[in-house]
Protein backbone atom coordinates (compact mmCIF):
# COMPACT_ATOMS: atom_id res chain seq x y z
CA UNK A 1 0.00 0.00 0.00
CA UNK A 2 2.75 2.46 0.89
CA UNK A 3 4.32 2.13 -2.56
CA UNK A 4 1.10 3.21 -4.26
CA UNK A 5 0.99 6.25 -1.99
CA UNK A 6 4.62 7.09 -2.73
CA UNK A 7 4.22 6.72 -6.49
CA UNK A 8 1.12 8.92 -6.54
CA UNK A 9 2.48 11.76 -4.42
CA UNK A 10 4.50 13.62 -7.06
CA UNK A 11 4.25 17.40 -6.86
CA UNK A 12 4.69 19.24 -10.16
CA UNK A 13 5.60 22.69 -8.80
CA UNK A 14 9.30 23.38 -8.38
CA UNK A 15 10.84 25.87 -5.98
CA UNK A 16 14.56 26.24 -6.72
CA UNK A 17 15.06 28.25 -3.53
CA UNK A 18 14.16 25.15 -1.50
CA UNK A 19 17.03 23.07 -2.90
CA UNK A 20 19.21 22.12 0.08
CA UNK A 21 16.78 23.82 2.51
CA UNK A 22 16.91 22.27 5.96
CA UNK A 23 13.47 20.89 6.86
CA UNK A 24 12.37 19.19 10.08
CA UNK A 25 9.24 17.02 9.79
CA UNK A 26 7.92 15.73 13.10
CA UNK A 27 5.22 13.10 13.71
CA UNK A 28 5.73 11.25 10.41
CA UNK A 29 4.02 7.84 10.25
CA UNK A 30 3.48 5.35 7.44
CA UNK A 31 -0.13 6.50 7.01
CA UNK A 32 0.36 10.13 7.90
CA UNK A 33 2.56 12.76 6.28
CA UNK A 34 3.91 10.58 3.46
CA UNK A 35 2.99 13.02 0.68
CA UNK A 36 4.38 15.96 2.62
CA UNK A 37 7.75 14.31 3.21
CA UNK A 38 7.94 13.19 -0.41
CA UNK A 39 7.10 16.71 -1.68
CA UNK A 40 10.01 18.27 0.19
CA UNK A 41 12.33 15.45 -0.83
CA UNK A 42 11.49 16.09 -4.50
CA UNK A 43 12.66 19.68 -4.10
CA UNK A 44 16.10 18.44 -3.02
CA UNK A 45 15.65 19.53 0.59
CA UNK A 46 17.78 18.17 3.40
CA UNK A 47 15.36 16.44 5.75
CA UNK A 48 15.34 15.62 9.42
CA UNK A 49 12.45 13.22 9.96
CA UNK A 50 11.12 12.48 13.44
CA UNK A 51 8.75 9.54 13.86
CA UNK A 52 7.07 8.17 17.00
CA UNK A 53 7.91 4.63 15.86
CA UNK A 54 9.49 3.03 12.82
CA UNK A 55 7.58 0.25 11.08
CA UNK A 56 8.29 -1.74 7.87
CA UNK A 57 6.07 0.48 5.69
CA UNK A 58 7.73 3.64 6.97
CA UNK A 59 11.16 2.15 6.36
CA UNK A 60 10.20 1.64 2.69
CA UNK A 61 9.17 5.30 2.49
CA UNK A 62 12.41 6.48 4.05
CA UNK A 63 14.45 4.43 1.60
CA UNK A 64 12.63 6.24 -1.21
CA UNK A 65 13.22 9.65 0.38
CA UNK A 66 16.95 8.97 0.65
CA UNK A 67 17.10 8.56 -3.14
CA UNK A 68 15.31 11.86 -3.80
CA UNK A 69 16.21 14.28 -1.03
CA UNK A 70 19.45 16.20 -0.63
CA UNK A 71 19.95 14.22 2.58
CA UNK A 72 17.78 12.44 5.16
CA UNK A 73 18.36 12.02 8.89
CA UNK A 74 15.85 9.98 10.92
CA UNK A 75 15.11 10.11 14.65
CA UNK A 76 12.66 7.91 16.54
CA UNK A 77 10.79 8.69 19.74
CA UNK A 78 7.74 10.41 21.22
CA UNK A 79 7.77 14.17 21.92
CA UNK A 80 5.93 14.10 25.23
CA UNK A 81 7.35 16.93 27.33
CA UNK A 82 9.69 19.91 27.30
CA UNK A 83 12.76 17.73 27.75
CA UNK A 84 12.04 15.51 24.73
CA UNK A 85 10.99 18.54 22.64
CA UNK A 86 14.25 20.29 23.46
CA UNK A 87 16.24 17.14 22.70
CA UNK A 88 14.48 16.69 19.34
CA UNK A 89 14.99 20.34 18.40
CA UNK A 90 18.66 20.44 19.38
CA UNK A 91 19.35 17.18 17.57
CA UNK A 92 17.60 18.39 14.40
CA UNK A 93 19.40 21.74 14.44
CA UNK A 94 22.74 20.01 14.90
CA UNK A 95 22.39 17.76 11.86
CA UNK A 96 22.73 20.54 9.26
CA UNK A 97 23.66 23.47 11.47
CA UNK A 98 20.17 25.00 11.58
CA UNK A 99 16.64 24.74 10.21
CA UNK A 100 14.74 26.71 7.58
CA UNK A 101 11.29 25.20 8.14
CA UNK A 102 9.53 22.89 10.57
CA UNK A 103 6.43 20.88 9.67
CA UNK A 104 4.77 19.44 12.77
CA UNK A 105 2.29 16.66 11.98
CA UNK A 106 -0.42 15.75 14.47
CA UNK A 107 -3.27 13.35 13.77
CA UNK A 108 -6.39 13.46 15.93
CA UNK A 109 -6.95 10.05 17.46
CA UNK A 110 -10.61 9.28 18.07
CA UNK A 111 -10.00 5.70 19.22
CA UNK A 112 -11.66 5.03 22.54
CA UNK A 113 -13.67 8.27 22.64
CA UNK A 114 -17.22 7.41 23.63
CA UNK A 115 -20.06 9.18 21.85
CA UNK A 116 -21.15 10.61 25.22
CA UNK A 117 -17.64 11.77 26.16
CA UNK A 118 -17.53 14.96 28.19
CA UNK A 119 -15.91 18.13 26.92
CA UNK A 120 -13.17 17.62 29.52
CA UNK A 121 -12.43 14.13 28.17
CA UNK A 122 -12.15 15.53 24.65
CA UNK A 123 -9.96 18.44 25.76
CA UNK A 124 -7.61 16.04 27.55
CA UNK A 125 -7.28 13.94 24.41
CA UNK A 126 -6.60 17.05 22.33
CA UNK A 127 -4.00 18.35 24.79
CA UNK A 128 -2.06 15.11 24.49
CA UNK A 129 -2.17 15.35 20.68
CA UNK A 130 -1.02 18.97 20.51
CA UNK A 131 1.62 18.87 23.24
CA UNK A 132 4.43 17.88 20.88
CA UNK A 133 3.73 20.47 18.13
CA UNK A 134 3.26 23.26 20.68
CA UNK A 135 6.54 22.52 22.45
CA UNK A 136 8.48 22.14 19.20
CA UNK A 137 7.00 25.40 17.89
CA UNK A 138 8.28 27.37 20.86
CA UNK A 139 11.69 25.73 21.04
CA UNK A 140 12.44 26.11 17.32
CA UNK A 141 11.03 29.64 17.06
CA UNK A 142 13.20 30.72 19.97
CA UNK A 143 16.24 29.15 18.33
CA UNK A 144 15.51 30.87 15.01
CA UNK A 145 15.24 34.30 16.59
CA UNK A 146 18.42 33.80 18.63
CA UNK A 147 20.36 33.03 15.46
CA UNK A 148 18.55 35.70 13.39
CA UNK A 149 17.36 32.97 11.04
CA UNK A 150 14.17 33.52 9.05
CA UNK A 151 11.98 30.46 9.01
CA UNK A 152 8.59 28.80 8.85
CA UNK A 153 6.77 26.69 11.40
CA UNK A 154 3.70 24.93 10.02
CA UNK A 155 1.53 22.87 12.36
CA UNK A 156 -0.64 20.36 10.51
CA UNK A 157 -3.46 18.90 12.61
CA UNK A 158 -5.56 16.46 10.60
CA UNK A 159 -8.68 14.39 11.13
CA UNK A 160 -10.21 11.87 8.76
CA UNK A 161 -13.91 11.20 8.44
CA UNK A 162 -15.34 12.17 11.84
CA UNK A 163 -18.48 10.12 12.45
CA UNK A 164 -19.71 10.37 16.03
CA UNK A 165 -20.71 13.48 17.92
CA UNK A 166 -17.58 13.18 20.07
CA UNK A 167 -15.36 12.96 16.98
CA UNK A 168 -16.96 16.06 15.47
CA UNK A 169 -16.54 17.85 18.78
CA UNK A 170 -12.86 16.86 18.89
CA UNK A 171 -12.36 18.39 15.44
CA UNK A 172 -14.17 21.59 16.40
CA UNK A 173 -12.17 22.08 19.59
CA UNK A 174 -8.93 21.35 17.72
CA UNK A 175 -9.90 23.90 15.08
CA UNK A 176 -10.51 26.61 17.67
CA UNK A 177 -7.50 25.81 19.85
CA UNK A 178 -4.94 25.59 17.04
CA UNK A 179 -6.27 28.72 15.33
CA UNK A 180 -5.91 30.69 18.56
CA UNK A 181 -2.45 29.25 19.19
CA UNK A 182 -1.32 30.09 15.65
CA UNK A 183 -2.42 33.70 15.78
CA UNK A 184 -0.88 34.17 19.22
CA UNK A 185 2.47 32.62 18.29
CA UNK A 186 2.58 34.42 14.93
CA UNK A 187 2.06 37.77 16.65
CA UNK A 188 4.70 36.96 19.26
CA UNK A 189 7.38 36.12 16.69
CA UNK A 190 6.32 38.62 14.00
CA UNK A 191 9.24 41.00 14.52
CA UNK A 192 11.74 38.14 14.59
CA UNK A 193 11.18 36.86 11.03
CA UNK A 194 9.64 33.61 12.25
CA UNK A 195 6.40 32.70 10.47
CA UNK A 196 3.81 30.48 12.14
CA UNK A 197 0.89 29.02 10.16
CA UNK A 198 -1.42 26.06 10.62
CA UNK A 199 -3.72 23.58 8.93
CA UNK A 200 -6.66 22.42 11.04
CA UNK A 201 -9.71 20.17 10.66
CA UNK A 202 -12.27 22.22 8.73
CA UNK A 203 -15.55 23.12 10.40
CA UNK A 204 -18.25 23.63 7.73
CA UNK A 205 -19.62 26.88 9.10
CA UNK A 206 -16.11 28.38 9.31
CA UNK A 207 -15.50 27.56 5.66
CA UNK A 208 -18.80 29.16 4.68
CA UNK A 209 -18.14 32.30 6.71
CA UNK A 210 -14.60 32.76 5.44
CA UNK A 211 -12.96 32.15 8.83
CA UNK A 212 -10.55 29.68 7.19
CA UNK A 213 -8.21 30.65 4.37
CA UNK A 214 -8.99 27.76 2.02
CA UNK A 215 -10.39 24.27 1.71
CA UNK A 216 -7.98 21.33 1.41
CA UNK A 217 -9.31 17.88 0.60
CA UNK A 218 -6.26 15.61 0.36
CA UNK A 219 -2.77 15.24 1.73
CA UNK A 220 -1.18 16.05 -1.67
CA UNK A 221 -2.99 19.41 -1.51
CA UNK A 222 -1.60 19.95 1.98
CA UNK A 223 1.87 19.06 0.68
CA UNK A 224 1.59 21.62 -2.13
CA UNK A 225 0.51 24.32 0.32
CA UNK A 226 3.36 23.46 2.70
CA UNK A 227 5.87 23.86 -0.13
CA UNK A 228 4.45 27.23 -1.14
CA UNK A 229 4.50 28.52 2.44
CA UNK A 230 8.13 27.39 2.82
CA UNK A 231 9.15 29.02 -0.48
CA UNK A 232 9.74 32.70 -1.20
CA UNK A 233 6.00 32.97 -2.00
CA UNK A 234 5.27 32.53 1.70
CA UNK A 235 7.93 34.86 3.08
CA UNK A 236 5.34 37.44 4.22
CA UNK A 237 2.59 35.02 5.29
CA UNK A 238 2.12 34.32 8.98
CA UNK A 239 -0.79 33.73 11.34
CA UNK A 240 -2.82 32.02 8.62
CA UNK A 241 -5.09 29.05 9.37
CA UNK A 242 -6.18 26.71 6.58
CA UNK A 243 -8.99 24.18 6.83
CA UNK A 244 -8.60 20.58 5.70
CA UNK A 245 -11.51 18.18 5.17
CA UNK A 246 -9.87 14.78 4.73
CA UNK A 247 -11.91 11.68 3.84
Buried (B, 14 or more C-beta within 10 A) or exposed (E): EBEEBBEEBEBEEEBEBBEBBBBBBBBBBBBBBBBBBBBBBBBBBBBBBBBBEBEEBBEBBBEBBEEBBBBBBBBEEBBEEEEBBBBBBEBBBEBBEBBBBBBBBBBBEBEEBEEEBEEEBBBEBBEEBBBBBBBBBBBBBBBBBEEEBEBBBBBBBBBBEBEBEBBBBBBBBBBBBBBEBBBEBBEBBEEBBBBBBBBBBBBEEBBEEEBBBBEBEEBBBBBBBBBBBBBEEBBEBBBBBBBBBBE
